[in-house]
Amino acid sequence: MARPTVYCTRPDIPAEAMAKLKQHCDVQCWDKEEPVNYDALLNGVKGKDALLCMLTDKVDKNVIAAGDKLKIVATMSVGFEHIDITECKNRKIPVTNTPDVSSDSVAELTVALALAAGRRIVDCANAIKAGEWIHAWGPMWMCGQGLHGATVGFIGMGRIAQSVLKCMKALYIGKAVYYDKFQPIKPAEEMGAVACSVDEVPAQSDFIITLTNL
């Protein structure tokens, strides 16, 4: 029995995952680190049973038609706007995504950006590089704003925002307020966040975090 064939649009899939895939399938990968170009994608899917793609790959009607043997389209991303879902449905091709793959990473980076902005980390680094740190210490020089005791406002309170809130609670923020079109959001309220109007969030907040669908 012939092994299933897969076209993968990146060569840098984690080695463990690729090894498991190759145990069961014959895999052909785009051999460059930049996104696969459209013509290569059209050629790559020909005769393949599966397509493993990324958010940057346009899997439109023409690509799906070129993959005349496709049995599944799997995207290594949360979003799937780059895939013609209607055409896949018409051809009875399942589409899979990875809805929680980046939630923790986005939450951690959001907290890191808030700390960097509040504590003026980039400004401090630039000042030191420019030779502007001429005194041993100054009580207010580059003091910035800490998260401890601060009011943090959220526009959008989905699963990523909830992860951010959980991290920030560990840093002893003073208060969390949020606006979400589906409010109240029970998990957020259980962590002490207070729902309010979209105009009230910036009026009350020391930090504003926006985590919504584009």
N, CA and C of each residue as an Amber inpcrd file, in Angstrom:
protein
   642
   0.8400000  -1.2010000   0.0000000   0.0000000   0.0000000   0.0000000
   0.8730000   1.2490000   0.0000000   0.5760000   2.1660000  -0.9030000
   1.3800000   3.3810000  -1.0240000   1.2370000   4.2590000   0.2140000
   2.3560000   4.8690000   0.5940000   2.3330000   5.7600000   1.7330000
   1.7210000   7.1110000   1.3400000   0.9990000   7.7670000   2.2570000
   0.4570000   9.1020000   1.9550000   1.5840000  10.0850000   1.6580000
   1.3050000  11.0210000   0.8030000   2.2910000  12.0340000   0.4300000
   1.8690000  13.4000000   0.9680000   2.8600000  14.1550000   1.4310000
   2.6020000  15.4600000   2.0640000   3.4910000  16.5090000   1.4170000
   2.8960000  17.6660000   1.1310000   3.7080000  18.8150000   0.7310000
   3.7100000  19.8100000   1.8710000   4.9110000  20.1790000   2.3240000
   5.0910000  21.1050000   3.4420000   5.7250000  22.3880000   2.9310000
   5.1530000  23.5280000   3.2950000   5.6100000  24.7950000   2.7250000
   6.7570000  25.4490000   3.4950000   7.3590000  24.7340000   4.4420000
   8.5460000  25.2300000   5.1590000   9.4970000  24.0720000   5.4190000
  10.8140000  24.3520000   5.4060000  11.7740000  23.2960000   5.7200000
  12.0970000  23.2120000   7.2110000  11.6950000  24.2360000   7.9900000
  12.1510000  24.3250000   9.3790000  11.0810000  23.9210000  10.3920000
  10.3420000  22.8740000  10.0670000   9.4170000  22.2750000  11.0210000
  10.2470000  21.6340000  12.1380000   9.8010000  21.7070000  13.4020000
  10.5610000  21.0660000  14.4870000  10.9230000  19.6210000  14.1490000
  12.1710000  19.2660000  14.4190000  12.7140000  17.9780000  13.9830000
  11.9040000  16.7960000  14.5090000  11.4610000  16.8590000  15.7400000
  10.7070000  15.7410000  16.3200000   9.3870000  15.5420000  15.5850000
   8.7090000  16.6510000  15.2980000   7.4380000  16.5620000  14.5780000
   7.6450000  16.0190000  13.1700000   8.6950000  16.5050000  12.4930000
   8.9630000  16.0410000  11.1410000   9.3230000  14.5560000  11.1300000
  10.0700000  14.1110000  12.1350000  10.4480000  12.6950000  12.2100000
   9.2160000  11.8170000  12.3580000   8.2710000  12.2600000  13.1670000
   7.0400000  11.4820000  13.3470000   6.2210000  11.4500000  12.0550000
   6.1750000  12.5900000  11.3730000   5.4320000  12.6420000  10.1180000
   6.0400000  11.7070000   9.0850000   7.3800000  11.6850000   9.0240000
   8.0640000  10.8580000   8.0300000   7.9830000   9.3650000   8.3480000
   7.6200000   9.0120000   9.5710000   7.4100000   7.6010000   9.9000000
   6.2300000   7.0370000   9.1230000   5.2870000   7.9070000   8.7980000
   4.0390000   7.4400000   8.1910000   3.8080000   7.9730000   6.7760000
   4.5450000   9.0040000   6.3910000   4.2730000   9.6650000   5.1100000
   5.5570000   9.9660000   4.3540000   5.4250000  10.1170000   3.0510000
   6.5100000  10.6530000   2.2330000   6.3230000  12.1660000   2.1590000
   7.3360000  12.9050000   2.6020000   7.2080000  14.3520000   2.7610000
   8.1270000  15.0960000   1.7980000   7.5570000  16.0490000   1.0940000
   8.3380000  16.9550000   0.2560000   8.1820000  18.3610000   0.8220000
   9.3020000  19.0560000   1.0470000   9.2660000  20.3930000   1.6430000
   9.8070000  21.4490000   0.6870000   9.2220000  22.6260000   0.7520000
   9.8180000  23.8110000   0.1440000  11.1690000  24.0100000   0.8130000
  12.2130000  24.2470000   0.0350000  13.5690000  24.1870000   0.5770000
  14.1670000  25.5300000   0.9560000  13.3450000  26.5760000   1.0330000
  13.8410000  27.8930000   1.4320000  13.1320000  28.3680000   2.6920000
  13.7980000  29.2470000   3.4530000  13.2160000  29.7220000   4.7020000
  12.1210000  30.7560000   4.4800000  12.1790000  31.4940000   3.3830000
  11.1280000  32.4640000   3.1130000   9.8680000  31.7380000   2.6370000
   8.7100000  32.4200000   2.7220000   7.4600000  31.7800000   2.3090000
   7.5330000  31.2190000   0.8910000   6.8780000  30.0960000   0.6850000
   6.8450000  29.4690000  -0.6280000   6.1700000  30.4120000  -1.6190000
   6.7190000  30.4940000  -2.8270000   6.0550000  31.3470000  -3.8130000
   4.8610000  30.5990000  -4.4140000   3.9970000  31.3650000  -5.0410000
   2.7070000  30.8280000  -5.4810000   2.8710000  29.7150000  -6.5110000
   3.7670000  29.9140000  -7.4750000   3.9640000  28.8890000  -8.5030000
   4.4910000  27.5840000  -7.9120000   5.4220000  27.7060000  -6.9640000
   5.9560000  26.5100000  -6.3090000   4.8810000  25.7910000  -5.5080000
   3.9910000  26.5540000  -4.8940000   2.8880000  25.9490000  -4.1470000
   1.9480000  25.1990000  -5.0770000   1.6470000  25.8040000  -6.2180000
   0.7810000  25.1430000  -7.1980000   1.3870000  23.8180000  -7.6650000
   2.6770000  23.8260000  -7.8980000   3.3520000  22.5970000  -8.3390000
   3.5100000  21.5990000  -7.2020000   3.7610000  22.1190000  -6.0090000
   4.0310000  21.2350000  -4.8780000   2.8570000  20.3730000  -4.4620000
   1.6430000  20.9160000  -4.5770000   0.4670000  20.1610000  -4.1150000
  -0.0140000  19.1180000  -5.1190000   0.5050000  19.1560000  -6.3410000
   0.0480000  18.2210000  -7.3660000   0.3270000  16.7700000  -6.9390000
  -0.7130000  15.9780000  -6.9230000  -0.5690000  14.5570000  -6.5950000
  -0.3740000  14.2550000  -5.1170000  -0.4180000  15.2750000  -4.2560000
  -0.1850000  15.0650000  -2.8360000  -1.4980000  14.7620000  -2.1210000
  -1.3800000  13.9600000  -1.0560000  -2.5520000  13.6410000  -0.2360000
  -2.8280000  14.7020000   0.8160000  -1.8000000  15.4340000   1.2140000
  -1.9470000  16.4130000   2.2900000  -1.0910000  17.6360000   2.0300000
  -1.5710000  18.7770000   2.5220000  -0.8180000  20.0230000   2.4660000
  -0.6420000  20.5390000   3.8850000   0.6140000  20.7560000   4.2910000
   0.9230000  21.3890000   5.5690000   1.4200000  22.7900000   5.2520000
   0.6250000  23.7960000   5.5850000   0.9230000  25.1580000   5.1650000
   1.0260000  26.1000000   6.3610000   1.3480000  27.3530000   6.0590000
   1.5140000  28.3880000   7.0680000   0.5660000  29.5500000   6.7740000
   0.5010000  30.4930000   7.7110000  -0.4010000  31.6310000   7.5780000
  -0.0810000  32.4910000   6.3640000   1.1820000  32.4750000   5.9460000
   1.6200000  33.3160000   4.8270000   1.3380000  32.6930000   3.4630000
   0.8100000  31.4820000   3.4350000   0.5850000  30.7800000   2.1690000
  -0.8680000  30.9700000   1.7120000  -1.0280000  31.4520000   0.4910000
  -2.3640000  31.6760000  -0.0470000  -2.8880000  30.3880000  -0.6690000
  -3.7550000  29.7130000   0.0660000  -4.3150000  28.4440000  -0.4130000
  -5.7040000  28.7500000  -0.9730000  -5.7180000  29.2090000  -2.2100000
  -6.9710000  29.6260000  -2.8330000  -7.5580000  28.5070000  -3.6970000
  -8.5590000  28.8500000  -4.4410000  -9.2700000  27.8760000  -5.2690000
  -8.3410000  27.2000000  -6.2650000  -7.4080000  27.9590000  -6.8280000
  -6.4900000  27.3960000  -7.8170000  -5.5320000  26.3850000  -7.1980000
  -5.0500000  26.6930000  -5.9980000  -4.1500000  25.7650000  -5.3090000
  -4.8890000  24.4790000  -4.9530000  -6.0970000  24.6290000  -4.4560000
  -6.8780000  23.4490000  -4.0800000  -7.2050000  22.5980000  -5.2970000
  -7.4820000  23.2590000  -6.4330000  -7.7440000  22.5220000  -7.6660000
  -6.4930000  21.7980000  -8.1500000  -5.3320000  22.4370000  -7.9810000
  -4.0790000  21.8000000  -8.3970000  -3.7890000  20.5630000  -7.5480000
  -4.1920000  20.6180000  -6.2890000  -4.0330000  19.4600000  -5.4170000
  -5.2040000  18.5140000  -5.5770000  -5.3090000  17.9060000  -6.7390000
  -6.5000000  17.1280000  -7.0830000  -6.6690000  15.8630000  -6.2400000
  -5.6300000  15.4910000  -5.4630000  -5.7370000  14.3050000  -4.6030000
  -5.7460000  14.6710000  -3.1140000  -5.8270000  15.9390000  -2.8320000
  -5.7660000  16.3740000  -1.4400000  -6.8810000  15.7600000  -0.5930000
  -6.4920000  15.2640000   0.5610000  -7.4510000  14.7020000   1.5250000
  -7.5080000  15.5160000   2.8070000  -6.5390000  16.4340000   2.9870000
  -6.5340000  17.3080000   4.1590000  -5.6250000  18.4990000   3.8900000
  -6.0240000  19.6520000   4.4360000  -5.1830000  20.8470000   4.4540000
  -4.9910000  21.2190000   5.9240000  -3.7540000  21.2010000   6.3770000
  -3.4430000  21.5230000   7.7670000  -2.5970000  22.7790000   7.8080000
  -3.0230000  23.7640000   8.5880000  -2.2530000  25.0020000   8.6910000
  -1.6410000  25.1240000  10.0800000  -0.3630000  25.4510000  10.0970000
   0.3660000  25.6110000  11.3550000   0.1690000  27.0440000  11.8410000
  -1.0740000  27.3560000  12.2030000  -1.4270000  28.7130000  12.6270000
  -2.7750000  28.6850000  13.3350000  -3.0520000  29.7780000  14.0470000
  -4.3710000  29.9290000  14.6690000  -5.3840000  30.3170000  13.5960000
  -5.0380000  31.3350000  12.7980000  -5.9420000  31.8090000  11.7640000
  -5.9680000  30.9060000  10.5430000  -7.0560000  30.9730000   9.8140000
  -7.1810000  30.1770000   8.5850000  -7.7820000  31.0080000   7.4560000
  -7.6360000  32.3460000   7.5770000  -8.1830000  33.2350000   6.5540000
  -7.4790000  33.0850000   5.2100000  -6.2890000  32.4910000   5.2160000
  -5.5110000  32.3340000   3.9850000  -5.9550000  31.1230000   3.1700000
  -6.9230000  30.3760000   3.7040000  -7.4010000  29.1650000   3.0370000
  -8.8300000  29.3930000   2.5430000  -9.0950000  28.9680000   1.3320000
 -10.4570000  29.0550000   0.7850000 -11.2820000  27.9220000   1.4070000
 -11.9090000  28.2380000   2.5400000 -12.6660000  27.2260000   3.2840000
 -13.8570000  26.7180000   2.4840000 -14.5120000  27.6110000   1.7670000
 -15.6840000  27.2150000   0.9740000 -15.3110000  26.1840000  -0.0810000
 -14.1930000  26.4240000  -0.7590000 -13.7480000  25.4770000  -1.7930000
 -13.3800000  24.1390000  -1.1700000 -12.7400000  24.1680000  -0.0140000
 -12.4080000  22.9100000   0.6730000 -13.6780000  22.1500000   1.0560000
 -14.6810000  22.8740000   1.5300000 -15.9540000  22.2290000   1.8740000
 -16.5870000  21.6020000   0.6350000 -16.5530000  22.3300000  -0.4720000
 -17.1380000  21.8120000  -1.7110000 -16.4540000  20.5290000  -2.1730000
 -15.1580000  20.4410000  -1.9060000 -14.3860000  19.2620000  -2.3080000
 -14.2600000  18.2240000  -1.1850000 -14.9540000  18.5170000  -0.0560000
 -14.9510000  17.6030000   1.1000000 -13.5330000  17.3490000   1.6280000
 -12.7330000  18.4360000   1.6670000 -11.3670000  18.3730000   2.1970000
 -11.3580000  18.9920000   3.5940000 -11.0730000  18.2100000   4.6240000
 -11.0090000  18.7970000   5.9680000  -9.8690000  19.7980000   6.0840000
 -10.0970000  20.8330000   6.9030000  -9.0740000  21.8380000   7.1910000
  -8.8500000  21.8560000   8.7010000  -7.5840000  21.7800000   9.1140000
  -7.2620000  21.8230000  10.5380000  -6.3310000  22.9820000  10.8300000
  -6.4220000  23.4980000  12.0560000  -5.5170000  24.5670000  12.4900000
  -5.0170000  24.2580000  13.9020000  -4.2700000  25.1870000  14.4800000
  -3.6920000  24.9920000  15.8170000  -4.1280000  26.1610000  16.6980000
  -5.3560000  26.1320000  17.2170000  -5.9480000  27.3200000  17.8400000
  -5.2390000  27.8550000  19.0770000  -4.5540000  27.0360000  19.8370000
  -3.9170000  27.5120000  21.0620000  -2.3950000  27.5110000  20.9830000
  -1.8430000  27.3560000  19.7960000  -0.4000000  27.1370000  19.6740000
   0.4280000  28.3200000  20.1710000  -0.0910000  29.5430000  20.0430000
   0.7250000  30.7070000  20.3890000   0.2060000  31.4970000  21.5860000
  -0.8260000  31.0070000  22.2520000  -1.4610000  31.7900000  23.3190000
  -0.4850000  32.1550000  24.4290000   0.2470000  31.1690000  24.9370000
   1.1770000  31.4330000  26.0350000   2.2950000  32.3720000  25.5990000
   2.8050000  32.1620000  24.3830000   3.8950000  33.0170000  23.8880000
   3.4420000  34.4610000  23.7310000   2.2450000  34.6550000  23.1730000
   1.7220000  36.0150000  23.0010000   1.5080000  36.6730000  24.3570000
   0.9920000  35.9150000  25.3180000   0.7730000  36.4650000  26.6550000
   2.0900000  36.8980000  27.2920000   3.1040000  36.0420000  27.2060000
   4.4030000  36.3700000  27.7950000   5.0140000  37.6070000  27.1320000
   4.9330000  37.6750000  25.8180000   5.5040000  38.8150000  25.1000000
   4.7360000  40.1050000  25.4030000   3.4260000  39.9900000  25.6050000
   2.6210000  41.1560000  25.9560000   3.0550000  41.7190000  27.3040000
   3.2510000  40.8390000  28.2710000   3.7300000  41.2810000  29.5880000
   5.1230000  41.8940000  29.4520000   5.9790000  41.2780000  28.6510000
   7.3310000  41.7970000  28.4430000   7.2900000  43.1950000  27.8270000
   6.4180000  43.4130000  26.8520000   6.3000000  44.7270000  26.2250000
   5.7710000  45.7700000  27.2030000   4.8230000  45.3690000  28.0500000
   4.2930000  46.3000000  29.0520000   5.3900000  46.7070000  30.0340000
   6.1810000  45.7440000  30.4770000   7.2920000  46.0480000  31.3810000
   8.3340000  46.9280000  30.6940000   8.6490000  46.6020000  29.4360000
   9.6470000  47.3730000  28.6930000   9.1900000  48.8130000  28.4930000
   7.9050000  48.9830000  28.1520000   7.3770000  50.3340000  27.9370000
   7.2930000  51.1010000  29.2510000   6.7330000  50.4550000  30.2710000
   6.5660000  51.1360000  31.5460000   7.8810000  51.4920000  32.2030000
   8.8060000  50.5680000  32.1960000  10.1000000  50.7830000  32.8460000
  11.1490000  51.4110000  31.9210000  10.7340000  51.7940000  30.7150000
  11.5860000  52.5300000  29.7560000  12.8900000  51.7810000  29.4840000
  12.7910000  50.4960000  29.3160000  13.9840000  49.6690000  29.1490000
  14.7590000  50.0470000  27.8780000  14.0470000  50.2490000  26.7780000
  14.7190000  50.6180000  25.5250000  15.3500000  51.9960000  25.6510000
  14.6140000  52.9470000  26.2760000  15.1750000  54.2890000  26.4880000
  16.4530000  54.2190000  27.3300000  16.4030000  53.3940000  28.3810000
  17.5830000  53.2480000  29.2460000  18.7700000  52.6750000  28.4780000
  18.5140000  51.6290000  27.7110000  19.5960000  50.9980000  26.9430000
  20.1970000  51.9840000  25.9480000  19.3330000  52.7480000  25.2700000
  19.8330000  53.7260000  24.2960000  20.6320000  54.8380000  24.9710000
  20.1550000  55.2610000  26.1430000  20.8590000  56.3210000  26.8620000
  22.2420000  55.8580000  27.3100000  22.3200000  54.6280000  27.7820000
  23.6160000  54.0870000  28.2180000  24.5760000  53.9790000  27.0310000
  24.0550000  53.4880000  25.9010000  24.8960000  53.3750000  24.7110000
  25.3850000  54.7350000  24.2290000  24.5690000  55.7630000  24.4360000
  24.9280000  57.1080000  23.9800000  25.7970000  57.8540000  25.0000000
  26.1250000  57.1940000  26.1040000  26.9750000  57.8210000  27.1070000
  26.2680000  58.8420000  27.9680000  24.9350000  58.7320000  28.0740000
  24.1590000  59.7140000  28.8360000  24.0410000  59.3660000  30.3190000
  24.4850000  58.1840000  30.7140000  24.4270000  57.8050000  32.1290000
  25.7120000  58.3080000  32.7880000  25.6640000  59.5670000  33.1700000
  26.8860000  60.2210000  33.6660000  26.9310000  60.2950000  35.1870000
  25.8070000  59.9900000  35.8380000  25.7740000  60.0080000  37.2870000
  25.6020000  58.5780000  37.7990000  26.0890000  58.3250000  38.9940000
  25.9740000  56.9750000  39.5650000  24.5270000  56.5890000  39.7690000
  23.7020000  57.5660000  40.1490000  22.2890000  57.2540000  40.3970000
  21.5010000  58.5450000  40.5030000  20.2940000  58.5290000  40.0380000
  19.3870000  59.6610000  40.1960000  18.0270000  59.1360000  40.5870000
  17.3570000  59.7060000  41.5550000  16.1210000  59.1280000  42.0800000
  14.9930000  59.0270000  41.0680000  14.9750000  59.9040000  40.0710000
  13.8700000  59.8810000  39.1000000  14.3390000  59.6320000  37.6720000
  15.6410000  59.4760000  37.4650000  16.1400000  59.3020000  36.0990000
  15.6730000  57.9590000  35.5390000  14.9580000  58.0110000  34.4270000
  14.4300000  56.8170000  33.7590000  13.5870000  55.9620000  34.7060000
  12.8880000  56.6240000  35.6170000  12.1440000  55.8730000  36.6340000
  11.0210000  55.0440000  36.0160000  10.2360000  55.6540000  35.1660000
   9.1770000  54.9070000  34.4980000   8.0130000  54.5420000  35.4050000
   7.1460000  53.6930000  34.8840000   5.9280000  53.2550000  35.5620000
   5.9610000  51.7500000  35.7280000   5.8120000  51.2720000  36.9490000
   5.8010000  49.8360000  37.1920000   4.4110000  49.2370000  37.0690000
   4.3510000  47.9290000  36.9550000   3.0690000  47.2300000  36.9380000
   2.5020000  47.0470000  38.3400000   3.3830000  46.9700000  39.3280000
   2.9360000  46.7830000  40.7090000   2.0050000  47.9360000  41.1070000
   0.7690000  47.6010000  41.4690000  -0.1920000  48.6040000  41.8940000
  -0.8670000  49.3620000  40.7720000  -0.5050000  49.0890000  39.5240000
  -1.0600000  49.8310000  38.3890000  -2.4420000  49.3090000  38.0040000
  -3.1830000  50.1660000  37.3150000  -4.4500000  49.7440000  36.7190000
  -4.1830000  49.3760000  35.2640000  -4.5060000  48.1570000  34.9170000
  -4.2820000  47.6580000  33.5570000  -5.6340000  47.5020000  32.8670000
  -5.7640000  48.1350000  31.7050000  -7.0050000  48.0610000  30.9470000
  -6.8630000  47.1670000  29.7350000  -7.8800000  46.3800000  29.4810000
  -7.8860000  45.4470000  28.3550000  -9.0240000  45.8070000  27.4070000
  -8.7090000  45.9090000  26.1320000  -9.7240000  45.9520000  25.0830000
  -9.7290000  44.5660000  24.4610000 -10.7650000  43.8140000  24.7370000
 -10.8160000  42.4110000  24.3550000 -10.3790000  41.5420000  25.5230000
 -11.1880000  40.5290000  25.8180000 -10.8560000  39.6540000  26.9430000
 -11.0740000  38.1940000  26.5390000 -10.4020000  37.8050000  25.4420000
 -10.4250000  36.4090000  25.0020000  -9.4030000  35.5910000  25.7780000
  -9.1000000  34.4080000  25.2490000  -8.2410000  33.4970000  26.0050000
  -6.8160000  34.0470000  26.1800000  -6.2950000  34.7860000  25.1760000
  -4.9530000  35.3350000  25.3220000  -4.9420000  36.4530000  26.3610000
  -5.9350000  37.3300000  26.3040000  -6.0230000  38.4040000  27.3020000
  -6.1640000  37.8250000  28.7070000  -6.9030000  36.7420000  28.8250000
  -7.0420000  36.0970000  30.1400000  -5.7030000  35.5570000  30.6300000
  -4.8880000  35.0290000  29.7040000  -3.5560000  34.5520000  30.0790000
  -2.6640000  35.7160000  30.5170000  -2.7840000  36.8540000  29.8150000
  -2.0250000  38.0430000  30.1870000  -2.4300000  38.5020000  31.5870000
  -3.7310000  38.5390000  31.8280000  -4.2360000  38.9580000  33.1300000
  -3.7060000  38.0520000  34.2390000  -3.6990000  36.7600000  33.9850000
  -3.1860000  35.8060000  34.9810000  -1.7190000  36.0940000  35.3000000
  -0.9180000  36.3600000  34.2610000   0.4980000  36.6950000  34.4740000
   0.6410000  37.9910000  35.2570000  -0.1730000  38.9740000  34.9120000
  -0.0500000  40.2800000  35.5540000  -0.5230000  40.2560000  37.0020000
  -1.4690000  39.3860000  37.2970000  -1.8830000  39.2410000  38.6930000
  -0.7070000  38.7840000  39.5480000   0.1620000  37.9520000  38.9650000
   1.3390000  37.4760000  39.6980000   2.3400000  38.6040000  39.9490000
   2.2170000  39.7060000  39.1750000   3.0900000  40.8690000  39.3530000
   2.4180000  41.9370000  40.2270000   1.3000000  41.5780000  40.8280000
   0.6170000  42.4260000  41.8070000   0.1110000  43.7460000  41.2300000
  -0.5210000  43.6650000  40.0600000  -1.1830000  44.8590000  39.5530000
  -2.2790000  45.2630000  40.5540000  -2.6220000  46.5450000  40.5240000
  -3.6160000  47.0160000  41.4800000  -5.0380000  46.6980000  41.0770000
  -5.3230000  46.8300000  39.7730000  -6.6980000  46.6610000  39.3040000
  -6.6790000  46.3320000  37.8230000  -7.6510000  45.5720000  37.3800000
  -7.8130000  45.2800000  35.9550000  -9.2240000  45.6600000  35.5320000
  -9.3230000  46.4220000  34.4570000 -10.6200000  46.7520000  33.8690000
 -10.6020000  46.2830000  32.4210000 -11.7620000  46.0080000  31.8790000
 -11.7830000  45.5070000  30.5050000 -13.0900000  45.8450000  29.8160000
 -12.9860000  45.8700000  28.4900000 -14.1800000  45.9330000  27.6380000
 -14.1160000  44.7810000  26.6540000 -15.2110000  44.0910000  26.5080000
 -15.3430000  43.0260000  25.5120000 -16.7910000  43.0080000  25.0560000
 -17.0090000  42.8340000  23.7620000 -18.3830000  42.8900000  23.2570000
 -19.2430000  41.7500000  23.7870000 -18.5970000  40.7230000  24.3570000
 -19.3450000  39.6040000  24.9240000 -19.3630000  39.6400000  26.4560000
 -18.9870000  40.7790000  27.0300000 -18.9220000  40.8420000  28.4920000
 -20.3070000  40.6610000  29.1220000 -20.3270000  40.1410000  30.3580000
 -19.1930000  39.8330000  31.2230000 -18.4940000  38.5250000  30.8250000
 -17.1830000  38.4900000  31.0330000 -16.3750000  37.3050000  30.7610000
 -16.0580000  36.6560000  32.1110000 -16.6760000  35.5220000  32.3630000
 -16.6090000  34.9140000  33.6930000 -15.1920000  34.6410000  34.1880000
 -14.3000000  34.0130000  33.3760000 -12.9440000  33.7550000  33.8990000
 -12.2120000  35.0340000  34.3090000 -12.4240000  36.1220000  33.5590000
 -11.7820000  37.3940000  33.8950000 -12.3490000  37.9550000  35.1950000
 -13.6570000  37.8640000  35.3450000 -14.2960000  38.3750000  36.5610000
 -13.8420000  37.5740000  37.7750000 -13.6210000  36.2860000  37.5860000
 -13.1420000  35.4610000  38.6960000 -11.7280000  35.8450000  39.1220000
 -10.9720000  36.4720000  38.1990000  -9.6330000  36.9700000  38.5410000
  -9.6640000  38.4240000  38.9960000 -10.8700000  38.9720000  39.1860000
 -11.0040000  40.3170000  39.7330000 -11.1260000  41.4270000  38.7160000
 -11.1530000  41.1220000  37.4230000 -11.2940000  42.1620000  36.4040000
 -12.7080000  42.7290000  36.4220000 -12.8130000  44.0230000  36.1640000
 -14.0950000  44.7210000  36.2050000 -14.4700000  45.1530000  34.7980000
 -15.6530000  44.7570000  34.3480000 -16.1360000  45.1360000  33.0190000
 -16.5770000  46.5970000  33.0270000 -16.3050000  47.3020000  31.9390000
 -16.7440000  48.6840000  31.8140000 -16.8940000  49.0230000  30.3350000
 -17.2240000  50.2590000  30.0300000 -17.4130000  50.6440000  28.6360000
 -16.0660000  50.8290000  27.9580000 -16.0970000  50.8390000  26.6310000
 -14.8580000  50.9840000  25.8690000 -14.1980000  52.3380000  26.1230000
 -14.9830000  53.3640000  26.4390000 -14.4220000  54.6870000  26.7340000
 -13.8410000  54.7560000  28.1420000 -14.3890000  53.9660000  29.0450000
 -13.9100000  54.0010000  30.4270000 -12.5560000  53.3130000  30.6000000
 -12.2570000  52.3530000  29.7260000 -10.9910000  51.6170000  29.8690000
  -9.7840000  52.5530000  29.8190000  -9.5990000  53.3620000  28.7630000
  -8.4220000  54.2470000  28.7480000  -8.4740000  55.3210000  29.8250000
  -9.6720000  55.7480000  30.1980000  -9.7900000  56.8000000  31.2100000
  -9.2750000  56.3380000  32.5670000  -9.3730000  55.0430000  32.8440000
  -9.0040000  54.5110000  34.1500000  -7.6020000  53.9020000  34.1940000
  -6.9880000  53.6480000  33.0380000  -5.8450000  52.7370000  32.9830000
  -4.4860000  53.4320000  32.9270000  -3.5040000  52.8030000  33.5940000
  -2.1020000  53.1840000  33.4460000  -1.4840000  52.4950000  32.2270000
  -1.9370000  51.2850000  31.9590000  -1.5100000  50.5090000  30.7910000
  -2.7630000  50.0750000  30.0490000  -2.7200000  50.1010000  28.7250000
  -3.8440000  49.6250000  27.9090000  -3.3350000  48.5240000  26.9920000
  -4.0040000  47.3960000  27.0240000  -3.6210000  46.2380000  26.2160000
  -4.7920000  45.8790000  25.3090000  -4.5200000  45.8470000  24.0220000
  -5.5480000  45.5210000  23.0470000  -5.2590000  44.1540000  22.4510000
  -6.1660000  43.2280000  22.6640000  -6.0270000  41.8650000  22.1280000
  -7.3650000  41.4690000  21.5160000  -7.5480000  41.8620000  20.2650000
  -8.8090000  41.6170000  19.5660000  -8.5310000  41.0820000  18.1770000
  -9.5500000  40.5500000  17.5570000  -9.4340000  40.1440000  16.1600000
  -9.2850000  41.3790000  15.2860000  -8.4130000  41.2830000  14.2720000
  -8.2190000  42.4130000  13.3640000  -9.4140000  42.5500000  12.4330000
